[in-house]
Amino acid sequence: MGLFSNHKKLCPICGGPTPRLLATKVEDTPICKECDRKLDLPDGGLSRMTLDGLRKYMAFYEGNQALRDRFTETYRFNFGFLGGSMLVDTTHRLFRLRDDANALAMEAANLKSFRILEDNAPLFESGAGVLRCHVSSVPQKIRAMAPQIERFAAEKREYERLEEMERMMERRARERNDGAPPPHRPYRPRPSFSAPMPFSQFRVELTLTHPYWGSMSWKLDGPSLDSDYPSAESYLQKYEANVTDLHALASRLMGLIAPGAGEEQVGGAAAQPSVTRSPAAFAAQSAAEDPVEQIKRYKALLDSGAITGEEFAAKKRQLLGI
């Protein structure tokens, strides 16, 4: 650490030198960077910790080393830029709440329950030995917006017709070159589609039974309609891709809680209270699907404007394992 190390204020945990600047503190006492790297606590967890509590945590962290060494990532879900990731080791039935080799590895028994929601409406959730798959109202709501989208498209066509007509009149005035001023073009605001979306974001919520973690949640933005070229079809393509990915996450989480658990549909005309398909079968289907074919599917979403280039690149890296 050299110039930036403070050899006068040693870490109360390991005795190493602490940083001179921006040191993490517990009970107003700085700790070293090495101990700081071992901290994997929920927001606000460190601020409530005493030095004695930190020593107990470090002992727990060292005891967790065996699980961290065993952890082998078999699945991850990324929650977008700066949104974080959840990693799962289905082989050893372990999971991590951060994409960080220093993060705690948790056992399946630490996962008590989970919910995946569209705003406040459940989409997937753990049940008693079964994954509950709720029928969403989002597709129905977005299709109900078709008349509104068509009215906007008509307004935009009229706006573009008038703009083109006035540009043509200006060109003719310049071609006459008779010194007359060009015709006045009235201000005409460009139409922009604006309407409340069926929902704003997906939320993934975990309830944990763990010495240091009681819960965890992530957010993922839902799709939206383009303000210039709204398309219910493009919206539904992106929405269905999101739901497919979240279903894969839910299946793996359910597999941690209850291996071999099935699924039941909740709501909708075709509601099925009995088991329909096991997460293991879903995982086998996903594994059997050619990554190249999946990349082609996401490339079609990119070409249609349903996903961004950044989202396509991230999904491509995930499917290729790079």
Buried (B, 14 or more C-beta within 10 A) or exposed (E): EEEEBBEEBBBBBEEBBBBBEEBBEBEEBBBBBEBBEBBBBBEEBBEEBEBEBBBBBBEEBEEBEEBBEEBEBBBBBBBBEEEBBBBBBBEBBBBBBBEEEEBBBBBBEBBBBBBBBBBEEBBBBBBEEBBBBBBBBBBEEBEEBEEBBEEBBEEBEEBEEEEEEBEEEEEEBEEEEEEEEEEEEEEEEEBEBEEEBBBEEBBBBBBBEBEBBEEBEBBBEBBEBEEEEBBBEBBBBBBBBBBEBBBBBBBBBBBBBBEEBBBBBBEEEEEEEEEBBBBBBBBEEBEEEEEEEBBEBBBEBBEEEBBEEEBBEBBBEBBEEE
